[in-house]
Every structure is written in structure tokens, then in C-alpha cells.
Amino acid sequence: MIHRRMFVLGVAGGLITAVGFGRAQRSAIQAIGFLSFASRDTFGNLVEAFRKGLNGSGYVEGRNIIVEYRWAEGRSERLPALAKELVERQVAVIAVGGSSAARRAAKDATATIPIVFGAASDPIKEGLVANLNRPGGNITGISLLSTAMDAKRLGILCDMVPSANPLAALVNPKGRTTGASPEELQLAARKLGRELHIAAASNEHEIDAAFETLSQARVKALLITADVLFNDRHRQLIELARRYAIPAIYEWRDSVTAGGLMSYGTSVTEGYRQMGVYVGKILQGSRAGDLPVLQLDRFELVINLKTANALGLTIPQPLLLRADEVLQ
């Protein structure tokens, strides 16, 4: 009886210990926030890249971390409330991608929770950090350096369609990016010896109207400027460019794999993977303000040969040699 009682007590003690350990394990699972201007269905591959970055640091969603996703579905007015939700949830880190409005909402919502951003614009000009090497405070991130490339994209567009004149640029006047202004784009076009039409669109309906206007103006090639709205609506833009037979250049490779003609920019998927890496470092104890803003400086030119053929374009040999990838 004594031995049996000791055995039962021992088992019970072991169960209590196991239960306590299980509770400790569950309480050790940390929650992180993911805030985006865009919608989940257009960000699937980027979320997967973000997860890969986390996995490389030993963090697996559903196993030792929980990711609280907040999607604004293209409505920037929702971002402050979504950022506030993440702060009230007391997440350990907030990852922010998609727009300057999302980054601003996160920064305004907290001065203590670490923030890791992905920014296509200059993070200093945007007011996110004062110094790239030592950001300080609670914020750091990845700079994709993409918005500064709009003038360069205009030149590549002319290389693709040497006889194209006039050109056009689609801009979002409400986009709050720090990319090339319409005046800077006009200056770049003049240096190329081209006339440039500026078309403005701030929502999906205005995008449709802009293409109708560009068709009436008989533009010969189009620059889709760097903007999160245009990234989120890239399938609409590709279809309109196909319908009106307008050669267009985009910011990211995803637009080319979806049927767009060409793109020039850094790898956005690599940017989101690095965001995951930085979130992992912070979860392991690094201070956000001590992590330098990582600048992606490798740009890739991607061309869709099938789309070029459909537009009746012969890709100049020098451009083919410059291309990092030509999709068949």
C-alpha cells in the first residue's frame, strides 16, 4: 500500500509537472503583428517569404509564434485602427509592409513596441529613421530603394520601344510616396527627347478612366510608377495594358510573371524574407534601434517574351543581354 501510494503520488506529481510545463510552453508562444495596406489575396507569396525569414531564425507560425494579420484591403483610413488593435494585443513586434500610410500608422501607434518595415521609398525622407546605420528608437527595417527608380524605368521603356512618342506615366497623387514627382518625370522625358503625358489615378475606377484617356491621347508606352495601389491592382493594370495594346513597365517582377511586359526593381520577395529575419532577431533579444536599415541594392530587369510578341514588339538585342530573366 505504501509503495502503491507513493507510486500514485509520484505519477500525480509528474502529471502536475507536465501540465505546468505545457502551460509554460503555451505562455512562451509570442504574438507578432503584420500590418499591410493591401489585401491577403495579393500578398500570399510575400507572406510566405516573410515566414521563410522567420523560419531561418527558428520561429514557425503556429508552433512557437502567432502572427496577427491586419489587412486594410486598400483602404488607408483603416490603418490607424488596425495598428491600434495590434498595440492593444500587446504583440512583441509589428512588421509593416505595403505603403507609407501603413508605416506611419504603426509609428504613430507605438513608441515602445519594435517595428520592422519594408519600404520602397527612402526611409529617411519618409521620416521613419534619422540614420540608416543606427536608426535608434523602436524602428528599423528593409529599404527596397524602388521609388527612386522611376526615371530609370522610363529610360528602359524607351530602350524597349525606341520609336515610342508620346510616353505616359501613371501616378497616384494621393499615394504619399517619395518617388519621382511629375515634374521630375517630365524632366527625365525631356532628356530622352520624348513628350510625356501624366495620368492620375487614386482608386480602381480612376485607373480604368486613366487608360481610356491615355488611349485617346495615343500614347505609345507607359510607365506604371512605384506605388502600393498599383502593386495591389497590378492584374487590373496588366489587363488594361493588354486591352489597349500599350507596352508598360512595372515596379516588381510579380507583374511580369502575371503577364506584364517588363519590370525593373529590387526583389520584393527578398525584402519580405529579410523582414522576417529582422523580426526573428528582435524576438531573440536584439533592439530594433540597433539593427541598421538593410538596403537591397541589386536590381533586376525581367521581360516577358510572350507579352512582347503579343504586342508586336521585337526586343532589342542590347536589352535582352541586360535582362536578368526573360520569361518565355
C-alpha positions in Angstrom: 0.0 0.0 0.0 2.8 2.4 0.9 4.6 1.7 -2.3 1.4 1.9 -4.4 0.5 5.2 -2.7 4.0 6.6 -3.3 3.7 5.5 -7.0 0.3 7.2 -7.4 1.6 10.4 -5.8 4.6 10.2 -8.0 2.5 9.9 -11.1 0.2 12.7 -10.0 3.2 14.9 -9.3 4.6 14.1 -12.7 1.2 15.0 -14.3 1.1 18.2 -12.4 4.7 19.0 -13.6 3.8 18.1 -17.2 0.7 20.2 -17.1 2.6 23.1 -15.7 5.3 22.7 -18.3 2.7 22.6 -21.0 1.2 25.8 -19.8 4.6 27.4 -19.6 5.2 26.4 -23.2 1.9 27.9 -24.3 2.6 31.1 -22.5 6.0 31.3 -24.1 4.5 31.5 -27.6 4.8 35.1 -28.7 2.5 37.0 -30.9 3.8 39.3 -33.6 1.8 41.7 -35.8 1.7 42.0 -39.6 0.1 45.2 -40.8 -0.5 45.9 -44.5 -2.4 48.4 -46.7 -3.0 45.6 -49.2 -5.2 42.5 -49.2 -4.3 39.0 -48.2 -5.0 37.5 -51.7 -2.4 39.7 -53.4 0.2 39.2 -50.7 0.3 35.4 -50.5 3.9 35.0 -51.9 5.2 37.8 -49.8 3.7 36.4 -46.6 5.4 33.1 -47.5 8.7 34.9 -47.9 8.2 36.6 -44.6 7.6 33.2 -43.0 10.8 31.8 -44.5 12.8 34.6 -42.9 11.2 33.8 -39.5 11.9 30.1 -40.1 15.5 30.8 -40.6 15.7 32.2 -37.1 13.9 29.2 -35.6 10.4 30.6 -35.5 7.5 28.7 -37.0 4.0 30.1 -37.2 1.6 28.1 -35.1 4.4 26.3 -33.3 6.3 28.9 -31.3 4.8 32.2 -32.6 1.4 33.5 -33.6 1.1 36.1 -36.4 -1.8 38.6 -36.0 -2.5 39.7 -39.6 -4.2 43.0 -40.2 -5.2 43.9 -43.8 -6.5 47.3 -44.8 -7.8 45.9 -48.1 -6.6 49.1 -49.9 -8.4 51.5 -47.5 -5.7 53.6 -45.9 -8.3 55.2 -43.5 -8.5 51.8 -41.7 -4.8 51.6 -40.9 -4.7 53.6 -37.6 -7.4 51.5 -36.1 -5.7 48.3 -37.2 -2.3 49.4 -35.8 -4.1 50.3 -32.5 -5.5 46.7 -32.4 -2.0 45.3 -32.7 -0.7 47.5 -29.9 -3.7 46.6 -27.6 -3.0 42.9 -28.4 0.5 43.6 -27.0 2.3 41.9 -29.8 6.1 41.6 -29.4 7.0 43.1 -32.8 5.0 44.7 -35.6 6.1 44.0 -39.2 4.8 46.6 -41.7 4.7 46.5 -45.4 2.8 47.9 -48.3 2.6 51.6 -48.0 3.9 54.8 -46.3 0.5 55.2 -44.7 0.8 51.7 -43.0 4.3 52.6 -41.8 3.1 55.9 -40.4 0.1 54.3 -38.7 2.4 51.8 -36.9 4.9 54.5 -35.9 2.1 56.8 -34.6 0.5 53.9 -32.7 3.5 53.0 -30.5 6.9 54.3 -29.4 7.8 51.1 -27.5 6.8 48.0 -29.5 9.6 47.2 -32.0 8.6 47.9 -35.7 10.2 46.3 -38.7 9.2 48.0 -42.0 9.6 47.2 -45.7 9.9 50.4 -47.6 10.2 51.0 -51.3 10.9 54.7 -50.6 13.8 56.4 -48.8 13.2 55.8 -45.1 15.0 58.9 -44.1 13.0 61.2 -46.4 9.8 59.4 -45.2 10.7 60.3 -41.7 10.9 56.8 -40.4 14.5 56.9 -39.2 17.1 59.6 -38.8 20.1 57.4 -39.6 20.3 54.2 -41.6 23.2 52.7 -39.7 21.8 53.5 -36.2 18.1 54.0 -36.5 17.6 54.4 -32.8 14.2 54.3 -31.1 11.9 51.3 -31.8 12.0 51.1 -35.6 14.2 49.6 -38.3 13.6 47.7 -41.5 14.4 46.9 -45.1 14.8 49.6 -47.8 13.9 48.3 -51.3 15.1 51.6 -52.9 12.4 51.2 -55.6 10.6 54.5 -55.8 13.9 56.3 -56.8 14.0 54.2 -60.0 11.0 55.6 -61.8 13.2 57.8 -64.1 15.4 54.8 -64.8 12.4 52.8 -65.7 11.3 55.5 -68.2 14.7 55.1 -69.9 14.4 51.3 -70.1 10.9 51.7 -71.5 12.4 53.8 -74.3 15.1 51.2 -74.9 12.3 48.6 -75.3 10.2 50.8 -77.7 12.8 53.2 -79.3 10.2 54.9 -81.5 7.6 55.4 -78.7 6.4 59.0 -78.5 4.5 60.3 -76.7 5.1 58.3 -73.5 2.8 58.3 -70.4 3.3 57.9 -66.6 0.5 56.7 -64.3 0.8 58.3 -60.9 -1.2 58.2 -57.7 -1.5 61.8 -56.4 -2.7 60.5 -53.0 0.0 57.8 -52.7 2.3 59.8 -50.4 5.4 58.1 -51.8 8.8 59.8 -52.0 9.4 58.7 -55.6 9.9 60.9 -58.6 7.5 63.8 -58.8 5.6 64.6 -62.1 8.0 67.4 -62.6 11.0 65.1 -62.3 9.4 62.6 -64.7 8.8 65.4 -67.2 12.5 66.4 -66.9 13.6 62.8 -67.4 11.3 62.6 -70.5 12.7 65.8 -72.0 16.3 64.4 -71.6 15.1 61.4 -73.6 13.7 63.6 -76.2 10.1 62.4 -75.5 6.8 64.0 -74.8 5.2 62.7 -71.6 1.6 62.6 -70.5 0.8 62.3 -66.8 -2.3 60.3 -65.9 -3.5 60.3 -62.3 -5.4 57.6 -60.5 -6.1 57.0 -56.8 -8.5 54.1 -57.0 -9.5 51.2 -59.3 -12.2 53.2 -61.1 -9.8 56.1 -61.8 -7.3 53.5 -63.2 -9.9 52.5 -65.8 -10.6 56.1 -66.7 -6.9 56.9 -66.9 -6.4 54.2 -69.6 -9.3 55.4 -71.6 -7.7 58.9 -71.6 -4.3 57.5 -72.5 -5.8 55.6 -75.4 -7.4 58.7 -76.7 -4.0 60.5 -76.4 -2.5 57.7 -78.5 0.4 57.1 -76.1 2.9 54.6 -77.3 4.3 53.3 -74.0 3.5 53.6 -70.3 5.4 53.8 -67.0 3.5 52.5 -64.0 5.1 54.5 -61.3 6.1 52.9 -57.9 3.0 52.9 -55.7 1.3 50.4 -53.4 -2.1 51.0 -55.1 -0.7 50.0 -58.4 1.1 47.0 -56.9 -2.1 45.9 -55.3 -4.1 46.4 -58.6 -1.4 45.0 -60.9 -3.7 42.5 -62.5 -6.1 45.2 -63.4 -3.3 47.2 -64.9 -1.9 44.3 -66.9 -5.4 43.6 -68.4 -5.9 47.2 -69.3 -2.4 47.4 -70.9 -3.3 44.3 -72.9 -6.7 45.6 -73.9 -5.3 48.9 -75.2 -2.1 47.4 -76.6 0.1 49.7 -74.6 3.7 48.5 -73.7 4.2 49.1 -70.0 6.9 48.8 -67.4 6.2 47.9 -63.8 7.9 48.1 -60.4 8.1 44.4 -59.4 8.8 41.1 -61.0 5.3 39.7 -59.9 3.7 42.0 -62.5 5.7 40.3 -65.3 5.0 36.8 -64.1 1.3 37.7 -64.2 1.6 38.8 -67.8 3.0 42.3 -67.8 5.7 43.3 -70.3 8.7 44.2 -68.1 9.8 45.3 -64.7 12.8 46.9 -63.1 13.3 46.8 -59.3 14.8 45.0 -56.4 13.4 41.7 -55.3 10.3 42.4 -53.1 10.2 38.7 -52.0 13.8 39.0 -50.7 12.8 42.2 -48.9 10.0 40.4 -47.1 12.2 37.5 -46.3 14.7 39.9 -44.7 11.8 41.5 -42.7 11.2 38.0 -41.3 14.9 37.7 -40.4 14.9 41.0 -38.6 11.7 40.1 -36.7 13.4 36.9 -35.6 16.5 38.8 -34.4 14.3 41.1 -32.3 12.4 38.1 -30.8 15.9 36.8 -29.8 16.7 39.9 -28.0 18.1 42.5 -30.4 17.0 46.1 -30.1 15.3 47.4 -33.2 17.1 50.7 -33.0 20.5 48.9 -33.0 19.7 47.0 -36.3 20.8 49.0 -39.3 18.3 49.6 -42.0 19.2 47.0 -44.7 19.3 48.4 -48.2 18.7 46.0 -51.1 20.9 47.3 -53.9 20.6 44.5 -56.5 18.1 45.5 -59.2 16.7 43.0 -61.7 15.3 43.6 -65.2 12.6 41.0 -66.1 11.0 40.7 -69.5 8.0 38.7 -70.7 8.7 37.5 -74.2 5.2 36.2 -74.8 3.7 39.6 -73.9 6.3 41.3 -76.2 5.2 39.1 -79.1 1.5 39.8 -78.4 2.3 43.5 -78.6 4.2 43.0 -81.9 7.5 44.1 -80.3 10.9 42.9 -81.2 13.1 43.1 -78.1 16.3 45.0 -78.9 19.3 42.7 -78.5 21.2 45.0 -76.1 18.1 44.9 -73.8 17.9 41.1 -74.0 21.6 40.9 -72.9 20.9 43.3 -70.0 17.9 41.3 -68.8 18.3 39.2 -65.6 15.4 37.0 -66.7 13.4 36.6 -69.9 10.1 34.7 -69.3 9.1 32.6 -72.3 
